Amino acid sequence: MKDHYFIERGIVYRTNDLVPGRPTLVFVHGVSGSSSAWKAYEEALKDEINIVTYDQRGHGNSKRYPNYSDHHLKHFVEDLHLLLTHIGEYPYVLVGHSFGALVVLAYLAQWQHTLKGAVLISGDYSVGRHVPTKILRWLLTPIPVLSYLPLSLRQHGRVDYERFPDSGDWNVSRSYTDICNTGFRTYLYCIRQSYELDATDTLSQLQLPTLLIHGTKDTIFGIENSVAMKEKIPGARLETIEGGNHIMVLNAPQNIIDILRTFVKTTV
């Protein structure tokens, strides 16, 4: 795997040696994470599948932005679309986790015709519809005011998640490290913006192979969200991981890798 820099959007991304025509998985990490969340996936799949991982705007080694408006989901979608255009024409399958799944859904609303498939891990399609989220959404209403305060735009790099084996959804040490690494302001911006997406109408319009993966013990985006998406997305498949939590991409990678490998072999 090699690091590259897409200067037009300030995005740092990683690839193996991309082989024309070979299935190409594009991994989209969650809020306050980075491409390092996919390290195990890179190692396991790089010799058989094209792999693209990247740091989303404001995360990892990619460019930081000071304003709340810079973190609207449409900008994350633009980053991804221009990045894939920059890399070239390959049979792309997007793999999004948590906030990354929201980015993938927003991408599908415009660009599903450019893809061979989509995978949503621990996802939701309308975070803002839940009662607790409605309360948080109101509490976070003043967040855009932070745009007027000074902000250090230096990159903090990527977290080594091997330091947090088998950590749960609410592991304080891992969460604190993630948020400090990304920046508290960027974290709040992304959380608040995630409440704005309602992809309900998009789900019924999807016409590409779609795989949903969810853990039965997810305490952040419950498995009922993927069950609902399966009912709304034509032909969607749902794979459940017994006992898997919201961050099972970190602590149950082999289960997900096996599911991804099968999906690619049978779909792309």
N, C-alpha and C positions, 0 to 999 in steps of 0.2 A: 504494500500500500504506500502511496506517495501523496504528500500534501501539495495542493495547488492553490493559486490565488486568482479569483475572478475579480479583476480590478474594477470593472464597471459597476459592480454592486457591493464591493468590499467583502465578498464571501470567500472564506477559506474552506476548501473541500478536499476530500481524499478519494482516490480511486486505485484499483488494481490495474493491471494491463487490460484495457478494454478491448474485447474481441468483437469485431463487427458481426451483427446478427445473433450474438449470444444474449440470452435473457439478462436484463440489467435491473437490479434492485437498487432503488434510491431510498435511503433511510432518513426519516425526518424525526428528529428527537423532540422531547417535551420541553416545557418551560423550565428555565434555569439549568438545562442540561447542555450537552454538546455532542459532537460526533464520537467522543470517547465512550458514550453509552453503548455504542455498537461494536466495540473492540472484539468481543467474542464472535460476533457475526462475521466480521471481516476475516478473522482467522479461519473460521470453519468453512466459509463459502467462496473465498477468493480464487480458489483453483478451479471452480466449476461454473461460476456465475460472475458476470460483471457486477462490481460493487461500487456504489457512489454513496459516501456519507459526507455530511457538511455541517458546519456550525451556522445556525440560523442567525439572522441579524441580531446584534446585541448580545450574542452568546459566544462562548469559546474564544477563538482567535479572529472572529469576524468583526466587522466594523460596529462600533457603538453609536447610538443615536440619542440625542438629549430630550426629544419631544415626545409627548404622548401620541401625537398624530403619526409619528414615524413608526409606531407599533401596531397600526391598524392591520388586520389580517390581509387586506388586499396587497400590502407591501411585501408580506411574507410570500404570498402567492406569486407576485411579480418577480421576486428574487429567485424563486424555484423555477419558474418558467424560463427566465432568461439564462439561468445557470444551465438547464438542460439543453436549451438552444445553443449555448456556448460549447457544451461538451460534444454535441452532435446527435445524429439520428441513431437511436438504439431502441430495442423493444423494452421500454421502460415499464416497471411496476413500482408504484409508490408504496412505501411502508411507513406509516405514521403512528407514533405512540402518543397518547394523551393529547396535549396541546398540538403535537405534530399531526395527530389524526384530524384535528379541526382544520389545520392548514391544508391537509390532503383533501378534505371535503370541500373546502372553499376553492381549491384548485380544480377539483372535478366539475364544479359548477360551470367552469369556463373551458376547460381543456381536456375533458375525458377522452375526446376523440384522438388525442395524441399518445394515449397510453395503451398498454396491453393488459393491465390489471391494477388493482388497488388492494392494500391490506390495512385494516384499521385495528390497532392493538389498544386495548383498554380505553376505548373511545366513547364519545358522546356526540350527539348531533345538534343539541340545543341546550347548552349548559345553563343559560339564563332562565329556562322554564321552571327550574326547581325552586321551591320555597326558600331554602337556606341561601341559595345563590341570589335570589331576588333581594334578600336582606343585605348580603355582602355587596351586591351591586350598588345599592343605595349608600352604604357606608363608604364605598370607594369613589363616590361621585366627585370628591374634591381632587382626586389623583392628578388630573391634567394640570393643576396649578403647579405641580412639581417641575413642569417644563420651564418655569421662569427662574429656577434656582440653578446655580453653577453645578456642573457635572464633569467629573473626570472621564474622559473618553478612552482611556487606555484599556487594552485587552488584558484579561486576567488568565487566559489560557484555558485548559481543560482539566476537569477533575478526574483523578484516577479512582475509579469506582471499586477497584480491587481492595481498597482500604475499608470498604463497607460491605463485607460479605453477609448475605442473608438478612439485610436490613429490611424493616417493615415500612409500610406506607408512611408512618408518622415518626420515623427515626430522626431524632433531633439533630444528631451529629451530621448525618448525610445531608439533611435539608439545609442546615445552617451553612455547611460548606458550599453547597450548590448556590444558595442565594448570595452569599458573600462573594463567590467567584463571578457570578453574573452581574451582581449589583442589585440592591434592594429596589431601586427605582425601576429598572428594567423589568424586574420580577413583577412588581405591582402593575406596571403598564400592561404587560402581557396577560396577567390574570384578568384585569378589568376589560381588556379588549376581547378576551375569549367569551365573555358573557354576551357579546353583541351578535355572535353568529347564530343563525337559525337555519339549519340545512335541511329542514323537514321536506321542503319541496324538491330539493336536489335528490334526495334518496330515491324517490319513485321514478326519477328520470335517468338513473344510472343504467347504462347498457353495456358495461364491461364487467369481466369477472371480478367479483368482490369477495374478499375473505375477511371475516371478523374473528379476532382472537381475544378472549377475555378470561380472566381468572375468577373463580367462584368466590374469592375472599377479597375482592377489590372494594376498598372502603372509601375511595375518592370518586370514581365514576363506576357505580355499581353495574353488575353484569346485566341487569335489566335493560340498560341502554343498548347493548349489543343485541339482545333478544328483540327489542323493538325495531332496531335497524334491519335485522334479518327479515322481519315481516314486511318492511317497507321497500327494501332493495330487491328488484327482480333477480331471482336466481342466486342470491347471496348465500354463502356458507358460513356457519358459525362453528368454531372450534373452541371448546372450553378447556381450561387447565384447572384441574381440581386443586384447591388450596392456593391457587395463584393470586397474588395481590396486585396492586396497581403498578408497582415497579418490577413486575416479574421479568421485564426485558433485561434487568440487571441480575436478578437472582434465580431465574429459571430459563437462561438463554437456550439450553439444549432442547428443551421442549418446543420452543418457538422456532428454532432453527430447523428442526425436523419437519414441522408443519409448513414452514416456508419452502423448504426443499421440495416437498410433495406438491405444493400448490404450483410452483414454477414448472415442475416436470409435467404436470397434468393440464396446465392452462396456457403457458406461453409457447 
